[in-house]
Amino acid sequence: MPVPVAAALYQHMKRQLEERVAVGDAWEGDAWGSLVFADELGRPLTSFHASRHFSKLLSLAGLPSMRYHDLRHGAASLMAAQGVSARIAMEILGHAQISTTMNIYTHIAPELQKEAAEKVAGALWPAVGSALVSKQGDLSDKR
């Protein structure tokens, strides 16, 4: 787990403990186990609750509106852009089938498609490989 994520989760845990103390006997979290994300009484978040807070966070950050689930696709796309293998991404994302992950990985950004084309051209024609790929990522007429 990246250090900034661990630090943020630790701070969240401290805030959650403070909330628990503040509500006293009204705390219901013990019935649910150790939830990382819970409402102010320790209960599981509903999808409505999570979506509402997510929308507020997007607005505060000046980001466009999106579905909460779009974060998973974004994470998969970011992993693909960083060269993380599809198998590792599958495990991180919790996909049961590699085909699910591969379906996301096949919708990669055009600049990554161009980079892939340049790598293939470089492997096939080492002397002039990247020159064979146009700005659009298609093979040009240079042969």
Secondary structure as GFF3:
##gff-version 3
##sequence-region A 1 143
A	DSSP	alpha_helix	3	23	.	.	.	ID=ss1
A	DSSP	three_ten_helix	24	26	.	.	.	ID=ss2
A	DSSP	three_ten_helix	29	32	.	.	.	ID=ss3
A	DSSP	alpha_helix	47	61	.	.	.	ID=ss4
A	DSSP	alpha_helix	70	81	.	.	.	ID=ss5
A	DSSP	alpha_helix	86	93	.	.	.	ID=ss6
A	DSSP	alpha_helix	98	105	.	.	.	ID=ss7
A	DSSP	alpha_helix	110	124	.	.	.	ID=ss8
A	DSSP	three_ten_helix	129	132	.	.	.	ID=ss9
###
